[in-house]
Amino acid sequence: NAGVTQTPKFQVLKTGQSMTLQCAQDMNHEYMSWYRQDPGMGLRLIHYSVGAGITDQGEVPNGYNVSRSTTEDFPLRLLSAAPSQTSVYFCASSLAPNYEQYFGPGTRLTVT
Amino acid sequence: AQSVTQLDSHVSVSEGTPVLLRCNYSSSYSPSLFWYVQHPNKGLQLLLKYTSAATLVKGINGFEAEFKKSETSFHLTKPSAHMSDAAEYFCVVSDTGNQFYFGTGTSLTVIP
């Protein structure tokens, strides 16, 4: 099992550009989520999904879109990048809410 | 509403001495509580979790935590620190909903 994989590992964007952060898991987990990690703020939930076709907003959803067309994949889209979105992004999955989450290695995004 | 407070942003201990990382939570429901560890430039790994079974929870690498409902605390302890324990530690709470709330983290330094 590869677990939770994320691509790319690093990305630099200019303000206004769009991109998609990829996340995939091979553990047949229903629950997937995206977090951003900023210094001194811990991890904050952006969006989550409890199964294919179902997504919902977390604590900091503005500026991000998600979709869940398959159980395995949960991409995060930045429609118009802003410097405030400079952060490390983590994808996670678990069997169900309240279960242990398995985290990907992260994507370090810089927006200039 | 839920929240997590990690009472110390930095903790330094000497190798071989006990570790105490403090966490207080607030939750409207019976919470699930977790401790995760993040080593430098790595993803997050589950140390232990409390899900309404035994109040003293044992985790990996000699860590344990005690759930105290009356004090709304879930402090993480280890009897003897090892150099490899140097990392960032996150306390996490989740209720019967679908969201996880992270504390802001405690950076543990182990002095040789």
Interface residues (C-beta under 8 A of the other chain):
Chain A: Y31 S33 Y35 G40 M41 G42 L43 R44 L45 Y48 V50 D56 G58 E59 F90 A92 P97 N98 E100 Q101 F103 G104 P105 G106
Chain B: S9 S32 F34 K42 G43 L44 Q45 L46 K49 T51 F90 S94 T96 G97 N98 Q99 F100 Y101 F102 G103 T104 G105
